[in-house]
Amino acid sequence: LEHGGDVIWQLGTGYFGARKLSGEFDAELFQEKAAHQNVKMIEIKLSQGAKPGHGGILPAGKVTEEISEIRNVPMGQDVNSPPAHSTFSTPVGLMHFIKKLRDLSQGKPVGIKLCIGKRREFLALCKAMVETGIQPDFIAVDGTEGGTGAAPVEFSDSIGTPLTEALIFAHNALVGFNLRKDIRVICSGKIITGFDVVKNIAIGADLIYSARGMMLAIGCIQALRCNANNCPTGVATQDPQLVKGRHVEDKAKRTAAYHDGTLTTVAEIIGSMGLQNTAELRPWHRMRRTDFTEIRHYGEIYSYLSPGDLLKEKLPEGWERAMNAATAHSFSHVDHDTVLKTSSVS
């Protein structure tokens, strides 16, 4: 805020900055801070690629007075981020929470971020959007490649859907429910280079998050000590002695140069393809060797749905099981026959 930067306010399970001291969401505090002119969007974080379905802890030693004030958390105590949200427990509940935040923020864009696990859970969100008529303005799909030194290794290495498959699935699901035209898709997960940007926009993304690249630009060496308050480069610590190593004037120039260089590379790649802008990228622009003698493009490797395909009585091949198990009123698996009987009775 000090230098007038644009802010995407990420609201996770701890509701930091918009919470009561006991941890519940505080609507009045959220409304007050969301009105700030620097806050451009609000992002509800359901999960992240580094540790999907896993909560987090900010150790008491890292809670400075400044952090305590900003997050509205007590000093001298570990700060817990629960695995799940307390303001909603169903897909429909999430849609109503989105509307609530949009109303409280006077119409600012509200979206969600998640690392996709079971396909039916994301399809349940899509069904809730159709049923309620409430949609997020954007969805950030975080691949399991996403990283943080504060994540358990088993989670960061093995849990969650890889970005390519997750992005194509999410794009297809939104297209199938005829929602894609109204929702922007952002993706993240080990995106560092200009080619990383191009290849992910080609298969379904509108925008790109790059956390790892920016962290490396400011001096991160991936020491994996983010939670211990002893990061040797001063990036992920509040220890004054270690923070001295993070020379802001120099690191700012390096980060700006990295950002500018990455976008320049994107433009050069687009130009070399004979395109005018990233909106012209398509799955067939991205190629992959599938065996020793064959190269195929992503439009051949993956099936892409047409608008409204998942709203038809006959579902596309491979989508039936997950669609029948998804309901707007629960993140759990449902029996399709039971749902049909309940619907006919009601």
Secondary structure by P-SEA (a helix, b strand, c coil): ccccccccccccccccccccccccccaaaaaaaaaccccccccccccccccccbbbbcccccccaaaaaaacccccbbbbbcccccccccaaaaaaaaaaaaaaacccccbbbbccccaaaaaaaaaaaaaacccccbbbbbccccccccccccccccccccaaaaaaaaaaaaaaacccccbbbbbbcccccaaaaaaaaaacccccccaaaaaaaacccccccccccccccccccccccccccccaaaaaaaaaaaaaaaaaaaaaaaaaaccccccccccccccccccccccccccccbbbbcccccccccccccaaaaaaaccccccccccaaaaaaaaaac
